Amino acid sequence: MQLHMDVKFPFDNLRRAMETESELEAKKCRDTFRRDVRDRVKELAERGYIEPTSTVDCVLLFIPNDELYAFIQQDDSELVDSALRRKVVLCSPLTLFPVLAIVRQSVDNFRLERTSHEILERLSGFQTQWAKFSDQVEMVGKRIASAGEGLRRAQRNASTGHGAGARPNRATAHRGRSRSGPR
């Protein structure tokens, strides 16, 4: 599975806000910065980075500076929640490795769950096939037992000379007749 991470973070307007002398201009730049970040999150969410069969279900937006990450957390916590709803995870140099570790563990757990599910499905299929096989073996066993019983009856009848519909052979048929009688 792949994980996409975007590193193009729009921090120009925040830099302008820090460099300006005017409080009004700084507020305007911070507001523009918030809008730029929200637009970047929206763009990433709509870009098609998330492909259910080959990627994890989130995109990382890397913020290249921990102070900038802290500023976003403090200044606009709704932005973080909004990004998460859009499956965009904000991370900084300090939080990148913990986020990657969590994502990796999640992917491993997902694979294990999927593999377990496949094994259980196959075992269920095997159980069904085994039941069918057992029924067939039982039916064949009954037929063999019935055929064996029929064979034993036939052997008993043949050895005693009795049998339903048994015909006497010529040698025994002639023994009981006299030679002088009609033929």
VMD Tcl script that builds the backbone (N, CA, C; Angstrom):
set m [mol new atoms 549]
animate dup $m
set s [atomselect $m all]
$s set {name element resname resid chain x y z} {
  {N N MET 1 A 0.840 -1.171 0.000}
  {CA C MET 1 A 0.000 0.000 0.000}
  {C C MET 1 A 0.887 1.237 0.000}
  {N N GLN 2 A 0.410 2.244 -0.667}
  {CA C GLN 2 A 1.162 3.491 -0.764}
  {C C GLN 2 A 0.544 4.557 0.131}
  {N N LEU 3 A 1.380 5.494 0.516}
  {CA C LEU 3 A 0.944 6.653 1.282}
  {C C LEU 3 A 1.488 7.878 0.567}
  {N N HIS 4 A 0.604 8.777 0.226}
  {CA C HIS 4 A 1.038 10.001 -0.450}
  {C C HIS 4 A 1.265 11.104 0.581}
  {N N MET 5 A 2.341 11.865 0.348}
  {CA C MET 5 A 2.642 13.000 1.216}
  {C C MET 5 A 2.945 14.200 0.323}
  {N N ASP 6 A 2.290 15.294 0.617}
  {CA C ASP 6 A 2.510 16.524 -0.133}
  {C C ASP 6 A 3.376 17.441 0.712}
  {N N VAL 7 A 4.392 18.032 0.099}
  {CA C VAL 7 A 5.312 18.901 0.837}
  {C C VAL 7 A 5.250 20.351 0.369}
  {N N LYS 8 A 4.336 20.663 -0.495}
  {CA C LYS 8 A 4.204 22.038 -0.985}
  {C C LYS 8 A 3.252 22.801 -0.068}
  {N N PHE 9 A 3.812 23.423 0.952}
  {CA C PHE 9 A 2.977 24.090 1.934}
  {C C PHE 9 A 2.984 25.597 1.687}
  {N N PRO 10 A 1.821 26.216 1.673}
  {CA C PRO 10 A 1.715 27.658 1.359}
  {C C PRO 10 A 1.952 28.538 2.594}
  {N N PHE 11 A 3.207 28.855 2.900}
  {CA C PHE 11 A 3.460 29.660 4.094}
  {C C PHE 11 A 3.907 31.091 3.783}
  {N N ASP 12 A 3.839 31.513 2.533}
  {CA C ASP 12 A 4.288 32.858 2.152}
  {C C ASP 12 A 3.515 33.954 2.880}
  {N N ASN 13 A 2.208 33.813 2.967}
  {CA C ASN 13 A 1.420 34.865 3.620}
  {C C ASN 13 A 1.691 34.941 5.125}
  {N N LEU 14 A 2.007 33.836 5.763}
  {CA C LEU 14 A 2.361 33.877 7.182}
  {C C LEU 14 A 3.703 34.581 7.364}
  {N N ARG 15 A 4.619 34.348 6.454}
  {CA C ARG 15 A 5.918 35.037 6.508}
  {C C ARG 15 A 5.704 36.540 6.368}
  {N N ARG 16 A 4.837 36.922 5.447}
  {CA C ARG 16 A 4.528 38.352 5.280}
  {C C ARG 16 A 3.912 38.925 6.560}
  {N N ALA 17 A 3.038 38.136 7.201}
  {CA C ALA 17 A 2.405 38.615 8.436}
  {C C ALA 17 A 3.451 38.853 9.525}
  {N N MET 18 A 4.494 38.030 9.568}
  {CA C MET 18 A 5.529 38.192 10.583}
  {C C MET 18 A 6.485 39.340 10.259}
  {N N GLU 19 A 6.625 39.632 8.976}
  {CA C GLU 19 A 7.566 40.677 8.565}
  {C C GLU 19 A 6.960 42.075 8.567}
  {N N THR 20 A 5.652 42.184 8.512}
  {CA C THR 20 A 5.027 43.499 8.391}
  {C C THR 20 A 4.999 44.227 9.729}
  {N N GLU 21 A 4.988 45.557 9.662}
  {CA C GLU 21 A 4.925 46.411 10.844}
  {C C GLU 21 A 3.483 46.691 11.227}
  {N N SER 22 A 2.604 46.653 10.244}
  {CA C SER 22 A 1.204 47.014 10.470}
  {C C SER 22 A 0.415 45.818 11.008}
  {N N GLU 23 A -0.283 46.034 12.127}
  {CA C GLU 23 A -1.109 44.976 12.707}
  {C C GLU 23 A -2.259 44.626 11.770}
  {N N LEU 24 A -2.813 45.616 11.098}
  {CA C LEU 24 A -3.908 45.380 10.150}
  {C C LEU 24 A -3.436 44.528 8.977}
  {N N GLU 25 A -2.247 44.862 8.469}
  {CA C GLU 25 A -1.673 44.070 7.370}
  {C C GLU 25 A -1.328 42.658 7.834}
  {N N ALA 26 A -0.836 42.520 9.047}
  {CA C ALA 26 A -0.495 41.203 9.596}
  {C C ALA 26 A -1.757 40.349 9.725}
  {N N LYS 27 A -2.848 40.938 10.216}
  {CA C LYS 27 A -4.111 40.188 10.344}
  {C C LYS 27 A -4.607 39.749 8.974}
  {N N LYS 28 A -4.514 40.652 8.012}
  {CA C LYS 28 A -4.939 40.324 6.640}
  {C C LYS 28 A -4.100 39.170 6.081}
  {N N CYS 29 A -2.794 39.202 6.305}
  {CA C CYS 29 A -1.912 38.131 5.812}
  {C C CYS 29 A -2.202 36.807 6.520}
  {N N ARG 30 A -2.470 36.849 7.852}
  {CA C ARG 30 A -2.796 35.613 8.581}
  {C C ARG 30 A -4.112 35.012 8.061}
  {N N ASP 31 A -5.102 35.875 7.802}
  {CA C ASP 31 A -6.374 35.393 7.258}
  {C C ASP 31 A -6.169 34.755 5.884}
  {N N THR 32 A -5.332 35.391 5.068}
  {CA C THR 32 A -5.026 34.834 3.744}
  {C C THR 32 A -4.271 33.512 3.882}
  {N N PHE 33 A -3.360 33.457 4.845}
  {CA C PHE 33 A -2.626 32.212 5.107}
  {C C PHE 33 A -3.598 31.093 5.469}
  {N N ARG 34 A -4.542 31.357 6.386}
  {CA C ARG 34 A -5.537 30.332 6.765}
  {C C ARG 34 A -6.311 29.858 5.543}
  {N N ARG 35 A -6.726 30.801 4.704}
  {CA C ARG 35 A -7.464 30.446 3.485}
  {C C ARG 35 A -6.588 29.611 2.550}
  {N N ASP 36 A -5.308 29.999 2.420}
  {CA C ASP 36 A -4.383 29.236 1.568}
  {C C ASP 36 A -4.234 27.792 2.055}
  {N N VAL 37 A -4.115 27.624 3.364}
  {CA C VAL 37 A -3.961 26.275 3.922}
  {C C VAL 37 A -5.237 25.472 3.698}
  {N N ARG 38 A -6.393 26.082 3.957}
  {CA C ARG 38 A -7.675 25.396 3.724}
  {C C ARG 38 A -7.812 25.000 2.243}
  {N N ASP 39 A -7.415 25.909 1.362}
  {CA C ASP 39 A -7.473 25.597 -0.075}
  {C C ASP 39 A -6.534 24.443 -0.435}
  {N N ARG 40 A -5.370 24.428 0.206}
  {CA C ARG 40 A -4.402 23.348 -0.062}
  {C C ARG 40 A -4.960 22.005 0.410}
  {N N VAL 41 A -5.586 22.010 1.580}
  {CA C VAL 41 A -6.204 20.783 2.105}
  {C C VAL 41 A -7.304 20.327 1.149}
  {N N LYS 42 A -8.135 21.255 0.719}
  {CA C LYS 42 A -9.230 20.917 -0.210}
  {C C LYS 42 A -8.663 20.353 -1.515}
  {N N GLU 43 A -7.619 20.982 -2.033}
  {CA C GLU 43 A -7.000 20.515 -3.274}
  {C C GLU 43 A -6.461 19.088 -3.122}
  {N N LEU 44 A -5.796 18.829 -2.009}
  {CA C LEU 44 A -5.251 17.481 -1.782}
  {C C LEU 44 A -6.371 16.449 -1.662}
  {N N ALA 45 A -7.447 16.820 -0.980}
  {CA C ALA 45 A -8.554 15.886 -0.798}
  {C C ALA 45 A -9.220 15.550 -2.127}
  {N N GLU 46 A -9.223 16.488 -3.046}
  {CA C GLU 46 A -9.905 16.286 -4.329}
  {C C GLU 46 A -8.979 15.780 -5.432}
  {N N ARG 47 A -7.710 15.691 -5.163}
  {CA C ARG 47 A -6.729 15.346 -6.195}
  {C C ARG 47 A -6.778 13.885 -6.622}
  {N N GLY 48 A -7.328 13.005 -5.828}
  {CA C GLY 48 A -7.384 11.594 -6.197}
  {C C GLY 48 A -6.204 10.788 -5.719}
  {N N TYR 49 A -5.553 11.267 -4.670}
  {CA C TYR 49 A -4.432 10.515 -4.102}
  {C C TYR 49 A -4.892 9.229 -3.434}
  {N N ILE 50 A -6.128 9.202 -2.979}
  {CA C ILE 50 A -6.624 8.034 -2.264}
  {C C ILE 50 A -7.284 7.080 -3.240}
  {N N GLU 51 A -6.672 5.916 -3.396}
  {CA C GLU 51 A -7.182 4.851 -4.271}
  {C C GLU 51 A -7.381 3.628 -3.380}
  {N N PRO 52 A -8.641 3.217 -3.160}
  {CA C PRO 52 A -8.921 2.167 -2.173}
  {C C PRO 52 A -8.121 0.869 -2.335}
  {N N THR 53 A -7.754 0.517 -3.541}
  {CA C THR 53 A -7.059 -0.759 -3.729}
  {C C THR 53 A -5.548 -0.666 -3.565}
  {N N SER 54 A -4.970 0.554 -3.631}
  {CA C SER 54 A -3.508 0.624 -3.609}
  {C C SER 54 A -2.919 1.639 -2.628}
  {N N THR 55 A -3.752 2.464 -2.011}
  {CA C THR 55 A -3.218 3.453 -1.069}
  {C C THR 55 A -3.957 3.382 0.256}
  {N N VAL 56 A -3.330 3.946 1.279}
  {CA C VAL 56 A -4.032 4.094 2.549}
  {C C VAL 56 A -5.065 5.189 2.368}
  {N N ASP 57 A -5.993 5.275 3.292}
  {CA C ASP 57 A -7.121 6.189 3.083}
  {C C ASP 57 A -6.885 7.584 3.657}
  {N N CYS 58 A -5.651 8.048 3.585}
  {CA C CYS 58 A -5.361 9.432 3.972}
  {C C CYS 58 A -4.163 9.939 3.179}
  {N N VAL 59 A -3.999 11.253 3.194}
  {CA C VAL 59 A -2.875 11.918 2.536}
  {C C VAL 59 A -2.193 12.752 3.609}
  {N N LEU 60 A -0.876 12.751 3.614}
  {CA C LEU 60 A -0.151 13.589 4.566}
  {C C LEU 60 A 0.173 14.934 3.941}
  {N N LEU 61 A -0.068 16.000 4.691}
  {CA C LEU 61 A 0.355 17.341 4.284}
  {C C LEU 61 A 1.480 17.725 5.246}
  {N N PHE 62 A 2.688 17.756 4.715}
  {CA C PHE 62 A 3.874 18.022 5.536}
  {C C PHE 62 A 4.057 19.519 5.696}
  {N N ILE 63 A 4.080 19.954 6.942}
  {CA C ILE 63 A 4.342 21.358 7.276}
  {C C ILE 63 A 5.819 21.406 7.665}
  {N N PRO 64 A 6.643 22.148 6.923}
  {CA C PRO 64 A 8.100 22.023 7.058}
  {C C PRO 64 A 8.720 22.611 8.325}
  {N N ASN 65 A 7.908 23.118 9.227}
  {CA C ASN 65 A 8.458 23.777 10.400}
  {C C ASN 65 A 7.549 23.487 11.587}
  {N N ASP 66 A 8.136 23.072 12.705}
  {CA C ASP 66 A 7.339 22.736 13.889}
  {C C ASP 66 A 6.641 23.955 14.482}
  {N N GLU 67 A 7.278 25.123 14.414}
  {CA C GLU 67 A 6.631 26.337 14.926}
  {C C GLU 67 A 5.404 26.686 14.081}
  {N N LEU 68 A 5.515 26.496 12.794}
  {CA C LEU 68 A 4.387 26.740 11.894}
  {C C LEU 68 A 3.245 25.764 12.188}
  {N N TYR 69 A 3.599 24.503 12.433}
  {CA C TYR 69 A 2.611 23.486 12.798}
  {C C TYR 69 A 1.915 23.878 14.108}
  {N N ALA 70 A 2.700 24.320 15.085}
  {CA C ALA 70 A 2.136 24.739 16.375}
  {C C ALA 70 A 1.226 25.955 16.188}
  {N N PHE 71 A 1.633 26.888 15.326}
  {CA C PHE 71 A 0.807 28.070 15.066}
  {C C PHE 71 A -0.556 27.653 14.511}
  {N N ILE 72 A -0.567 26.724 13.565}
  {CA C ILE 72 A -1.834 26.267 12.974}
  {C C ILE 72 A -2.691 25.587 14.030}
  {N N GLN 73 A -2.065 24.768 14.870}
  {CA C GLN 73 A -2.801 24.074 15.936}
  {C C GLN 73 A -3.447 25.082 16.890}
  {N N GLN 74 A -2.732 26.128 17.237}
  {CA C GLN 74 A -3.235 27.104 18.193}
  {C C GLN 74 A -4.183 28.106 17.551}
  {N N ASP 75 A -3.836 28.558 16.368}
  {CA C ASP 75 A -4.588 29.633 15.730}
  {C C ASP 75 A -5.894 29.163 15.107}
  {N N ASP 76 A -5.901 27.942 14.572}
  {CA C ASP 76 A -7.089 27.481 13.842}
  {C C ASP 76 A -7.255 25.970 14.008}
  {N N SER 77 A -7.699 25.564 15.186}
  {CA C SER 77 A -7.859 24.125 15.442}
  {C C SER 77 A -8.955 23.526 14.563}
  {N N GLU 78 A -9.919 24.318 14.118}
  {CA C GLU 78 A -10.962 23.821 13.213}
  {C C GLU 78 A -10.351 23.382 11.879}
  {N N LEU 79 A -9.269 24.005 11.480}
  {CA C LEU 79 A -8.578 23.620 10.246}
  {C C LEU 79 A -8.071 22.187 10.347}
  {N N VAL 80 A -7.519 21.823 11.485}
  {CA C VAL 80 A -7.003 20.463 11.691}
  {C C VAL 80 A -8.159 19.462 11.611}
  {N N ASP 81 A -9.273 19.776 12.279}
  {CA C ASP 81 A -10.442 18.886 12.242}
  {C C ASP 81 A -11.016 18.775 10.835}
  {N N SER 82 A -11.079 19.898 10.151}
  {CA C SER 82 A -11.595 19.907 8.776}
  {C C SER 82 A -10.705 19.061 7.857}
  {N N ALA 83 A -9.391 19.179 8.044}
  {CA C ALA 83 A -8.453 18.391 7.237}
  {C C ALA 83 A -8.654 16.898 7.500}
  {N N LEU 84 A -8.819 16.537 8.768}
  {CA C LEU 84 A -9.011 15.116 9.103}
  {C C LEU 84 A -10.301 14.573 8.502}
  {N N ARG 85 A -11.349 15.378 8.501}
  {CA C ARG 85 A -12.607 14.934 7.870}
  {C C ARG 85 A -12.415 14.683 6.379}
  {N N ARG 86 A -11.505 15.416 5.782}
  {CA C ARG 86 A -11.202 15.234 4.354}
  {C C ARG 86 A -10.100 14.202 4.133}
  {N N LYS 87 A -9.670 13.540 5.211}
  {CA C LYS 87 A -8.639 12.502 5.181}
  {C C LYS 87 A -7.269 13.049 4.786}
  {N N VAL 88 A -7.012 14.277 5.242}
  {CA C VAL 88 A -5.702 14.897 5.082}
  {C C VAL 88 A -5.135 15.081 6.484}
  {N N VAL 89 A -3.966 14.497 6.730}
  {CA C VAL 89 A -3.335 14.554 8.045}
  {C C VAL 89 A -2.181 15.544 7.984}
  {N N LEU 90 A -2.232 16.545 8.851}
  {CA C LEU 90 A -1.156 17.527 8.933}
  {C C LEU 90 A -0.049 16.955 9.809}
  {N N CYS 91 A 1.191 17.117 9.370}
  {CA C CYS 91 A 2.313 16.650 10.182}
  {C C CYS 91 A 3.502 17.572 9.985}
  {N N SER 92 A 4.372 17.562 10.973}
  {CA C SER 92 A 5.562 18.420 10.970}
  {C C SER 92 A 6.790 17.529 11.087}
  {N N PRO 93 A 7.996 18.116 11.073}
  {CA C PRO 93 A 9.187 17.279 11.254}
  {C C PRO 93 A 9.148 16.477 12.557}
  {N N LEU 94 A 8.611 17.057 13.609}
  {CA C LEU 94 A 8.549 16.379 14.895}
  {C C LEU 94 A 7.486 15.285 14.933}
  {N N THR 95 A 6.381 15.474 14.218}
  {CA C THR 95 A 5.280 14.501 14.276}
  {C C THR 95 A 5.284 13.506 13.110}
  {N N LEU 96 A 6.153 13.712 12.126}
  {CA C LEU 96 A 6.143 12.863 10.935}
  {C C LEU 96 A 6.365 11.386 11.267}
  {N N PHE 97 A 7.405 11.064 12.027}
  {CA C PHE 97 A 7.703 9.656 12.289}
  {C C PHE 97 A 6.639 8.982 13.154}
  {N N PRO 98 A 6.116 9.636 14.180}
  {CA C PRO 98 A 5.001 8.997 14.895}
  {C C PRO 98 A 3.777 8.765 13.999}
  {N N VAL 99 A 3.468 9.718 13.146}
  {CA C VAL 99 A 2.337 9.546 12.223}
  {C C VAL 99 A 2.605 8.375 11.282}
  {N N LEU 100 A 3.810 8.307 10.737}
  {CA C LEU 100 A 4.158 7.196 9.844}
  {C C LEU 100 A 4.095 5.850 10.573}
  {N N ALA 101 A 4.515 5.825 11.840}
  {CA C ALA 101 A 4.457 4.576 12.613}
  {C C ALA 101 A 3.006 4.142 12.822}
  {N N ILE 102 A 2.138 5.089 13.102}
  {CA C ILE 102 A 0.716 4.770 13.291}
  {C C ILE 102 A 0.103 4.277 11.989}
  {N N VAL 103 A 0.435 4.947 10.893}
  {CA C VAL 103 A -0.097 4.531 9.593}
  {C C VAL 103 A 0.404 3.130 9.253}
  {N N ARG 104 A 1.675 2.873 9.492}
  {CA C ARG 104 A 2.226 1.544 9.193}
  {C C ARG 104 A 1.534 0.466 10.026}
  {N N GLN 105 A 1.349 0.736 11.320}
  {CA C GLN 105 A 0.676 -0.230 12.178}
  {C C GLN 105 A -0.752 -0.471 11.700}
  {N N SER 106 A -1.409 0.586 11.283}
  {CA C SER 106 A -2.779 0.447 10.766}
  {C C SER 106 A -2.806 -0.405 9.501}
  {N N VAL 107 A -1.861 -0.172 8.614}
  {CA C VAL 107 A -1.791 -0.953 7.377}
  {C C VAL 107 A -1.508 -2.421 7.697}
  {N N ASP 108 A -0.573 -2.664 8.621}
  {CA C ASP 108 A -0.267 -4.051 9.010}
  {C C ASP 108 A -1.507 -4.727 9.602}
  {N N ASN 109 A -2.218 -4.012 10.462}
  {CA C ASN 109 A -3.440 -4.570 11.056}
  {C C ASN 109 A -4.494 -4.841 9.995}
  {N N PHE 110 A -4.615 -3.931 9.033}
  {CA C PHE 110 A -5.582 -4.115 7.952}
  {C C PHE 110 A -5.233 -5.352 7.133}
  {N N ARG 111 A -3.972 -5.512 6.811}
  {CA C ARG 111 A -3.543 -6.688 6.041}
  {C C ARG 111 A -3.800 -7.970 6.814}
  {N N LEU 112 A -3.502 -7.957 8.099}
  {CA C LEU 112 A -3.745 -9.127 8.932}
  {C C LEU 112 A -5.237 -9.451 8.979}
  {N N GLU 113 A -6.051 -8.427 9.132}
  {CA C GLU 113 A -7.500 -8.639 9.164}
  {C C GLU 113 A -8.004 -9.194 7.839}
  {N N ARG 114 A -7.520 -8.622 6.748}
  {CA C ARG 114 A -7.934 -9.087 5.425}
  {C C ARG 114 A -7.476 -10.529 5.196}
  {N N THR 115 A -6.236 -10.843 5.561}
  {CA C THR 115 A -5.723 -12.200 5.405}
  {C C THR 115 A -6.516 -13.170 6.277}
  {N N SER 116 A -6.802 -12.770 7.507}
  {CA C SER 116 A -7.597 -13.619 8.404}
  {C C SER 116 A -8.976 -13.876 7.822}
  {N N HIS 117 A -9.563 -12.837 7.265}
  {CA C HIS 117 A -10.889 -12.979 6.648}
  {C C HIS 117 A -10.836 -13.957 5.474}
  {N N GLU 118 A -9.790 -13.842 4.648}
  {CA C GLU 118 A -9.641 -14.754 3.511}
  {C C GLU 118 A -9.461 -16.197 3.994}
  {N N ILE 119 A -8.669 -16.378 5.041}
  {CA C ILE 119 A -8.459 -17.730 5.575}
  {C C ILE 119 A -9.776 -18.298 6.088}
  {N N LEU 120 A -10.538 -17.489 6.820}
  {CA C LEU 120 A -11.824 -17.960 7.341}
  {C C LEU 120 A -12.796 -18.301 6.215}
  {N N GLU 121 A -12.793 -17.505 5.152}
  {CA C GLU 121 A -13.653 -17.813 4.004}
  {C C GLU 121 A -13.249 -19.143 3.369}
  {N N ARG 122 A -11.958 -19.347 3.225}
  {CA C ARG 122 A -11.484 -20.603 2.616}
  {C C ARG 122 A -11.778 -21.795 3.512}
  {N N LEU 123 A -11.627 -21.618 4.818}
  {CA C LEU 123 A -11.964 -22.702 5.738}
  {C C LEU 123 A -13.455 -23.021 5.675}
  {N N SER 124 A -14.265 -22.002 5.544}
  {CA C SER 124 A -15.705 -22.223 5.424}
  {C C SER 124 A -16.008 -22.983 4.133}
  {N N GLY 125 A -15.348 -22.612 3.041}
  {CA C GLY 125 A -15.516 -23.321 1.774}
  {C C GLY 125 A -15.039 -24.759 1.885}
  {N N PHE 126 A -13.915 -24.958 2.575}
  {CA C PHE 126 A -13.405 -26.314 2.784}
  {C C PHE 126 A -14.396 -27.134 3.591}
  {N N GLN 127 A -14.963 -26.508 4.624}
  {CA C GLN 127 A -15.937 -27.215 5.472}
  {C C GLN 127 A -17.142 -27.662 4.645}
  {N N THR 128 A -17.609 -26.795 3.767}
  {CA C THR 128 A -18.739 -27.141 2.893}
  {C C THR 128 A -18.368 -28.294 1.974}
  {N N GLN 129 A -17.194 -28.210 1.356}
  {CA C GLN 129 A -16.755 -29.277 0.459}
  {C C GLN 129 A -16.527 -30.582 1.225}
  {N N TRP 130 A -15.994 -30.498 2.446}
  {CA C TRP 130 A -15.780 -31.691 3.257}
  {C C TRP 130 A -17.110 -32.364 3.588}
  {N N ALA 131 A -18.124 -31.561 3.906}
  {CA C ALA 131 A -19.444 -32.126 4.215}
  {C C ALA 131 A -20.010 -32.852 2.987}
  {N N LYS 132 A -19.861 -32.244 1.812}
  {CA C LYS 132 A -20.332 -32.891 0.580}
  {C C LYS 132 A -19.561 -34.194 0.338}
  {N N PHE 133 A -18.249 -34.146 0.524}
  {CA C PHE 133 A -17.414 -35.337 0.344}
  {C C PHE 133 A -17.834 -36.434 1.325}
  {N N SER 134 A -18.042 -36.059 2.578}
  {CA C SER 134 A -18.441 -37.043 3.595}
  {C C SER 134 A -19.780 -37.672 3.247}
  {N N ASP 135 A -20.718 -36.871 2.760}
  {CA C ASP 135 A -22.019 -37.414 2.339}
  {C C ASP 135 A -21.845 -38.413 1.206}
  {N N GLN 136 A -20.985 -38.084 0.251}
  {CA C GLN 136 A -20.748 -38.989 -0.879}
  {C C GLN 136 A -20.084 -40.287 -0.412}
  {N N VAL 137 A -19.116 -40.168 0.487}
  {CA C VAL 137 A -18.441 -41.360 1.003}
  {C C VAL 137 A -19.450 -42.233 1.747}
  {N N GLU 138 A -20.315 -41.632 2.536}
  {CA C GLU 138 A -21.331 -42.387 3.266}
  {C C GLU 138 A -22.285 -43.095 2.302}
  {N N MET 139 A -22.700 -42.373 1.251}
  {CA C MET 139 A -23.606 -42.977 0.272}
  {C C MET 139 A -22.923 -44.145 -0.442}
  {N N VAL 140 A -21.672 -43.975 -0.842}
  {CA C VAL 140 A -20.941 -45.058 -1.505}
  {C C VAL 140 A -20.772 -46.224 -0.536}
  {N N GLY 141 A -20.497 -45.949 0.730}
  {CA C GLY 141 A -20.371 -47.004 1.736}
  {C C GLY 141 A -21.659 -47.799 1.871}
  {N N LYS 142 A -22.796 -47.120 1.887}
  {CA C LYS 142 A -24.085 -47.815 1.975}
  {C C LYS 142 A -24.310 -48.686 0.745}
  {N N ARG 143 A -23.951 -48.160 -0.418}
  {CA C ARG 143 A -24.120 -48.949 -1.649}
  {C C ARG 143 A -23.218 -50.181 -1.633}
  {N N ILE 144 A -21.986 -50.000 -1.161}
  {CA C ILE 144 A -21.064 -51.138 -1.081}
  {C C ILE 144 A -21.592 -52.152 -0.086}
  {N N ALA 145 A -22.087 -51.693 1.065}
  {CA C ALA 145 A -22.639 -52.613 2.070}
  {C C ALA 145 A -23.843 -53.344 1.501}
  {N N SER 146 A -24.696 -52.647 0.779}
  {CA C SER 146 A -25.877 -53.275 0.180}
  {C C SER 146 A -25.462 -54.299 -0.878}
  {N N ALA 147 A -24.478 -53.916 -1.685}
  {CA C ALA 147 A -24.002 -54.846 -2.711}
  {C C ALA 147 A -23.351 -56.057 -2.045}
  {N N GLY 148 A -22.597 -55.855 -0.971}
  {CA C GLY 148 A -21.967 -56.960 -0.251}
  {C C GLY 148 A -23.013 -57.886 0.348}
  {N N GLU 149 A -24.072 -57.314 0.924}
  {CA C GLU 149 A -25.151 -58.124 1.492}
  {C C GLU 149 A -25.841 -58.921 0.387}
  {N N GLY 150 A -26.073 -58.284 -0.751}
  {CA C GLY 150 A -26.673 -58.995 -1.886}
  {C C GLY 150 A -25.791 -60.125 -2.360}
  {N N LEU 151 A -24.500 -59.899 -2.394}
  {CA C LEU 151 A -23.554 -60.935 -2.811}
  {C C LEU 151 A -23.564 -62.107 -1.814}
  {N N ARG 152 A -23.580 -61.819 -0.525}
  {CA C ARG 152 A -23.616 -62.880 0.489}
  {C C ARG 152 A -24.902 -63.696 0.375}
  {N N ARG 153 A -26.028 -63.036 0.161}
  {CA C ARG 153 A -27.293 -63.771 -0.024}
  {C C ARG 153 A -27.227 -64.669 -1.239}
  {N N ALA 154 A -26.695 -64.128 -2.297}
  {CA C ALA 154 A -26.584 -64.922 -3.521}
  {C C ALA 154 A -25.672 -66.128 -3.292}
  {N N GLN 155 A -24.581 -65.932 -2.568}
  {CA C GLN 155 A -23.677 -67.041 -2.279}
  {C C GLN 155 A -24.358 -68.083 -1.389}
  {N N ARG 156 A -25.108 -67.664 -0.378}
  {CA C ARG 156 A -25.827 -68.612 0.486}
  {C C ARG 156 A -26.849 -69.394 -0.328}
  {N N ASN 157 A -27.581 -68.681 -1.126}
  {CA C ASN 157 A -28.607 -69.340 -1.945}
  {C C ASN 157 A -27.975 -70.322 -2.923}
  {N N ALA 158 A -26.862 -69.935 -3.468}
  {CA C ALA 158 A -26.199 -70.815 -4.422}
  {C C ALA 158 A -25.657 -72.048 -3.719}
  {N N SER 159 A -25.171 -71.891 -2.507}
  {CA C SER 159 A -24.596 -73.040 -1.812}
  {C C SER 159 A -25.684 -73.980 -1.283}
  {N N THR 160 A -26.852 -73.484 -0.983}
  {CA C THR 160 A -27.926 -74.348 -0.491}
  {C C THR 160 A -28.815 -74.847 -1.613}
  {N N GLY 161 A -28.665 -74.274 -2.736}
  {CA C GLY 161 A -29.478 -74.704 -3.869}
  {C C GLY 161 A -30.855 -74.076 -3.864}
  {N N HIS 162 A -31.105 -73.189 -2.992}
  {CA C HIS 162 A -32.389 -72.494 -2.958}
  {C C HIS 162 A -32.164 -71.075 -3.399}
  {N N GLY 163 A -33.059 -70.615 -3.979}
  {CA C GLY 163 A -32.964 -69.218 -4.343}
  {C C GLY 163 A -34.195 -68.825 -5.085}
  {N N ALA 164 A -34.575 -67.688 -4.871}
  {CA C ALA 164 A -35.775 -67.221 -5.546}
  {C C ALA 164 A -35.518 -67.226 -7.026}
  {N N GLY 165 A -36.344 -67.945 -7.739}
  {CA C GLY 165 A -36.232 -68.017 -9.190}
  {C C GLY 165 A -35.049 -68.823 -9.641}
  {N N ALA 166 A -34.509 -69.690 -8.778}
  {CA C ALA 166 A -33.370 -70.493 -9.171}
  {C C ALA 166 A -33.833 -71.584 -10.114}
  {N N ARG 167 A -33.123 -71.793 -11.162}
  {CA C ARG 167 A -33.450 -72.842 -12.136}
  {C C ARG 167 A -32.549 -74.031 -11.903}
  {N N PRO 168 A -33.141 -75.180 -11.944}
  {CA C PRO 168 A -32.258 -76.350 -11.810}
  {C C PRO 168 A -31.428 -76.500 -13.066}
  {N N ASN 169 A -30.209 -76.927 -12.898}
  {CA C ASN 169 A -29.409 -77.158 -14.104}
  {C C ASN 169 A -29.793 -78.512 -14.684}
  {N N ARG 170 A -29.355 -78.819 -15.851}
  {CA C ARG 170 A -29.788 -80.035 -16.568}
  {C C ARG 170 A -29.435 -81.309 -15.812}
  {N N ALA 171 A -28.290 -81.297 -15.176}
  {CA C ALA 171 A -27.865 -82.518 -14.487}
  {C C ALA 171 A -28.801 -82.836 -13.336}
  {N N THR 172 A -29.232 -81.855 -12.573}
  {CA C THR 172 A -30.132 -82.130 -11.464}
  {C C THR 172 A -31.541 -82.351 -11.946}
  {N N ALA 173 A -31.922 -81.808 -13.026}
  {CA C ALA 173 A -33.276 -81.991 -13.548}
  {C C ALA 173 A -33.455 -83.408 -14.037}
  {N N HIS 174 A -32.433 -84.015 -14.621}
  {CA C HIS 174 A -32.531 -85.383 -15.135}
  {C C HIS 174 A -32.449 -86.417 -14.028}
  {N N ARG 175 A -31.871 -86.127 -12.944}
  {CA C ARG 175 A -31.716 -87.091 -11.870}
  {C C ARG 175 A -33.059 -87.507 -11.280}
  {N N GLY 176 A -33.918 -86.596 -11.148}
  {CA C GLY 176 A -35.193 -86.931 -10.502}
  {C C GLY 176 A -36.148 -87.685 -11.409}
  {N N ARG 177 A -35.924 -87.819 -12.676}
  {CA C ARG 177 A -36.846 -88.491 -13.590}
  {C C ARG 177 A -36.397 -89.938 -13.832}
  {N N SER 178 A -37.354 -90.754 -14.031}
  {CA C SER 178 A -37.001 -92.133 -14.398}
  {C C SER 178 A -36.786 -92.217 -15.870}
  {N N ARG 179 A -36.081 -93.264 -16.278}
  {CA C ARG 179 A -35.773 -93.400 -17.684}
  {C C ARG 179 A -36.952 -93.960 -18.469}
  {N N SER 180 A -37.792 -94.503 -17.805}
  {CA C SER 180 A -38.879 -95.133 -18.527}
  {C C SER 180 A -40.052 -94.187 -18.769}
  {N N GLY 181 A -40.041 -93.082 -18.058}
  {CA C GLY 181 A -41.160 -92.156 -18.192}
  {C C GLY 181 A -41.102 -91.338 -19.447}
  {N N PRO 182 A -42.132 -90.627 -19.683}
  {CA C PRO 182 A -42.200 -89.817 -20.910}
  {C C PRO 182 A -41.140 -88.725 -20.925}
  {N N ARG 183 A -40.785 -88.492 -22.126}
  {CA C ARG 183 A -39.793 -87.454 -22.305}
  {C C ARG 183 A -40.344 -86.306 -23.036}
}
mol reanalyze $m
mol bondsrecalc $m
mol representation Tube
mol addrep $m
